[in-house]
Amino acid sequence: MLTSAKQIMKEPISVSRDSSVADALRKIVNQDISRVLITDDGEPVGIITERDIGIFLLTEQTDRNIDEVPVTEIMKRLVTVNHSTTVQDCAKVMNERNIGSIGVNFNGNTKGIITRTDLVKYYFENYVGEKRVGDVMTVSFVSCYEDQPIYQALATMIDQRVSRIIVKNKEDRVVGIMSFRDLFRLAMVLGKEKQILDNSSGITVFFSRKGMLSKTGFGATALVREAMTRNIVTVEHDDDLAMGCNTLIENNVNGATVLVNNKITGILSKTDVVRAVDSISKKKKDTI
């Protein structure tokens, strides 16, 4: 019997539609999640993801701080499936639409949500021995230097459509990794300021904060090393993908670097695992 959406869904974490972007950001950071639903009288009316907030922080060009921006300004429509939809078909929808979550509908009401994390757990529990990490990993990876301004790294992440970036020092040695979540922790502090202090030139200068993480905001004066995480989670190229999934789950990360002979050769992300679930279901349908 195929597993249905109802069996693996979770109760969604949400904020009301009259909340601010700062409220959504606090929820994402404090709950250690990648998205929140936006509700009106308890019914979901939209969704905000880490990437949505990242783009906003880069491009916002007013003098508002993040407590002044309503979530409705950047929320997106929530894609939903029926509660009886198979997990394999859920993976297909997420893969084809390039989204990280779908709502689960019961008689016209959204009562649950399925995320990439749920599909990673599903793979770990059902597909041991099916694929290796190297079969599904993203071969290329995006990098930056620890002494770069944050807005440059964020712009690269958004342009390359990645949620994390490898950080190197001047000797090109990997010293850390930076994700949207790392940037948000910094934004929760500096994004509330009306003015930004810049003393990098030896002269103390205050200027109006625009763009928050952009080159006209604190992203110009804060460096990548201030936000990055120094402990990098790794998996081996030849590991069973189920082991890789377990590593992502146990370390509560969205991606891990893939090693061959202690050298980084790519990234294993939760998106890669969603594609794997989709490809396995397609293969099994073709053999029926």
C-alpha positions in Angstrom: 0.0 0.0 0.0 1.4 3.4 -1.0 2.0 6.0 1.7 -0.3 9.0 1.5 0.3 12.7 2.2 -1.8 12.4 5.3 0.5 9.8 6.8 3.7 12.0 6.7 2.4 15.5 6.9 3.0 17.8 9.9 1.0 20.5 11.5 2.1 23.8 9.9 3.9 26.5 11.8 2.3 29.8 11.0 2.0 33.6 11.6 -1.1 35.7 11.0 -1.4 37.9 8.0 -1.1 41.0 10.1 2.4 40.0 11.2 5.6 41.7 10.1 8.5 40.1 8.2 10.4 40.3 11.5 7.8 38.1 13.1 8.1 35.5 10.3 11.9 35.8 10.5 11.9 35.2 14.3 9.7 32.2 13.9 12.0 30.7 11.2 15.1 31.2 13.3 13.7 30.2 16.7 11.8 27.2 15.4 14.8 26.3 13.1 12.5 25.9 10.0 12.6 26.9 6.4 9.2 28.4 5.9 6.1 29.6 7.7 2.5 29.7 6.5 0.5 33.0 6.6 -3.0 32.5 8.0 -6.2 34.6 8.1 -8.6 33.4 10.9 -6.6 30.2 11.1 -6.9 29.4 7.4 -3.6 29.5 5.3 -3.6 32.2 2.7 0.1 32.1 1.7 3.6 31.0 2.5 7.0 32.7 3.1 10.2 30.8 2.6 13.8 31.5 3.6 14.6 32.4 0.0 11.7 34.8 -0.2 13.1 36.7 2.8 16.6 36.5 1.4 15.5 38.2 -1.8 13.6 40.8 0.2 16.6 41.6 2.4 18.8 42.1 -0.7 16.4 44.2 -2.7 14.4 46.2 -0.1 15.2 49.9 -0.8 13.3 51.9 1.8 14.3 53.1 5.2 11.8 50.7 6.9 13.2 48.3 9.5 12.0 44.6 9.3 9.4 45.2 12.0 7.6 47.6 9.7 7.2 45.4 6.7 4.0 43.3 6.5 4.3 39.6 5.6 1.6 40.1 2.9 4.1 42.1 1.0 6.3 39.2 0.2 4.2 36.0 0.8 3.5 33.6 -2.1 0.6 31.3 -2.9 0.6 27.9 -1.2 0.5 24.9 -3.5 -1.7 22.1 -2.1 -2.5 18.5 -2.7 -5.3 16.2 -1.5 -4.6 14.3 1.7 -4.9 11.0 -0.2 -2.1 11.9 -2.7 0.8 9.5 -2.6 4.1 10.6 -1.3 5.7 9.8 -4.6 3.2 12.2 -6.4 4.0 14.8 -3.7 7.7 14.5 -4.6 6.8 14.9 -8.2 4.8 18.1 -7.6 7.6 19.6 -5.5 10.2 18.6 -8.1 8.4 19.9 -11.1 7.4 23.2 -9.5 10.7 23.6 -7.7 9.1 24.3 -4.3 10.2 23.2 -0.9 6.8 22.4 0.6 3.1 21.7 -0.2 0.0 22.1 1.8 -2.2 19.0 2.5 -5.9 19.6 1.9 -8.9 18.0 3.7 -12.3 18.9 2.1 -11.1 22.3 1.1 -9.2 23.1 4.3 -5.4 23.0 4.6 -4.6 21.0 7.7 -1.0 20.0 7.2 2.2 20.6 5.3 4.8 18.3 3.7 8.4 19.7 3.4 11.6 18.5 1.9 12.6 17.3 5.4 9.6 15.0 5.5 10.7 13.5 2.1 14.3 13.1 3.4 12.9 11.1 6.4 10.7 9.1 4.0 13.7 8.2 1.8 15.7 7.1 4.9 12.9 4.8 6.1 12.0 3.3 2.7 14.9 3.2 0.2 18.0 1.9 2.0 20.4 0.5 -0.6 18.6 2.1 -3.6 21.1 4.9 -4.5 24.4 6.3 -3.4 25.1 9.9 -2.4 27.1 10.4 -5.6 24.2 9.3 -7.8 22.1 12.3 -6.8 24.3 15.0 -5.4 24.7 18.4 -7.1 28.2 18.2 -8.6 29.0 21.9 -8.6 29.0 24.2 -5.6 29.1 27.9 -5.1 31.8 29.6 -3.0 32.9 33.0 -1.7 35.6 34.4 0.5 35.3 35.1 4.2 36.4 38.7 3.8 33.7 39.6 1.2 30.8 41.9 2.1 27.7 39.9 2.9 25.5 41.4 0.2 27.9 40.0 -2.5 27.6 36.5 -1.1 23.8 36.8 -0.8 23.5 38.1 -4.4 25.5 35.1 -5.6 23.3 32.7 -3.6 20.1 34.1 -5.1 21.6 34.4 -8.6 22.8 30.7 -8.5 19.5 29.6 -6.8 21.3 28.0 -3.8 20.5 28.1 -0.1 24.1 27.8 1.1 27.6 28.9 0.0 31.0 27.5 0.7 33.3 30.0 2.4 37.1 30.1 1.7 40.0 32.0 3.1 42.6 33.9 1.0 44.6 30.6 0.6 41.4 29.0 -1.0 41.1 26.7 2.0 37.5 25.9 3.0 36.8 27.5 6.4 33.0 27.4 6.7 29.6 27.5 5.1 26.9 30.2 5.1 23.2 29.6 4.7 20.2 31.9 4.6 19.5 30.9 8.2 23.0 32.3 9.2 22.2 35.6 7.4 18.8 35.9 9.1 20.4 35.7 12.6 22.4 38.7 11.7 19.5 40.5 10.0 17.4 40.1 13.2 19.9 42.3 14.9 21.2 44.7 12.3 18.0 44.9 10.2 16.2 46.7 13.0 18.6 49.6 13.0 17.6 52.9 11.4 21.2 53.8 10.7 24.3 51.8 9.9 27.7 52.4 11.5 30.6 52.2 9.0 34.1 52.6 10.4 35.9 50.4 7.9 37.8 53.4 6.5 39.0 54.5 9.9 36.4 57.3 10.0 33.1 56.7 11.8 30.2 57.3 9.4 26.5 56.8 10.0 24.3 56.3 6.9 20.7 55.5 6.3 20.0 51.8 6.0 18.6 50.8 2.7 18.4 47.3 1.2 19.2 45.8 4.6 21.7 43.1 3.4 22.4 45.0 0.2 25.4 47.2 -0.6 23.5 50.3 0.6 22.7 48.6 3.9 24.5 46.7 6.6 25.4 44.0 4.1 28.1 46.4 2.9 29.8 46.7 6.3 29.2 43.2 7.7 31.6 40.5 6.3 30.8 36.8 5.5 33.0 35.6 8.4 30.6 37.3 10.8 27.7 35.2 9.7 29.2 31.9 8.5 29.1 28.6 10.3 32.6 27.1 10.8 31.5 23.5 11.4 30.8 21.9 8.0 28.6 18.8 7.8 30.0 16.2 5.4 29.1 12.9 3.7 31.1 10.6 1.5 30.5 10.3 -2.3 30.1 6.5 -2.0 27.8 6.5 1.1 24.3 5.0 0.8 22.0 7.9 0.1 19.9 6.7 3.1 23.0 7.4 5.3 23.3 10.8 3.7 19.6 11.5 4.5 20.3 10.4 8.1 23.2 12.9 8.3 21.0 15.7 7.1 18.3 14.8 9.7 20.6 14.3 12.7 22.5 17.6 12.0 19.3 19.5 11.2 20.8 21.0 8.0 19.5 21.4 4.5 22.7 20.4 2.8 26.0 18.6 3.4 29.3 18.8 1.5 30.2 15.7 -0.4 33.8 14.4 -0.1 36.1 12.3 -2.2 39.5 11.7 -0.6 38.8 14.6 1.8 38.1 17.0 -1.1 34.8 18.7 -1.7 33.2 17.5 -4.9 29.7 18.7 -4.5 26.7 19.2 -2.3 24.0 16.8 -1.1 20.8 18.9 -0.5 17.3 18.0 0.5 16.3 19.1 -3.0 18.5 16.3 -4.4 16.7 13.8 -2.2 13.3 15.0 -3.4 14.4 14.4 -7.0 15.6 11.0 -5.9 12.2 10.0 -4.5 10.6 11.3 -7.7 13.0 9.4 -10.0 12.5 6.2 -8.1 8.7 6.4 -8.3 9.0 7.0 -12.1 11.3 4.0 -12.5 8.9 1.8 -10.6 6.0 3.0 -12.7 7.9 2.2 -15.9 8.6 -1.3 -14.8 4.9 -2.1 -13.9 
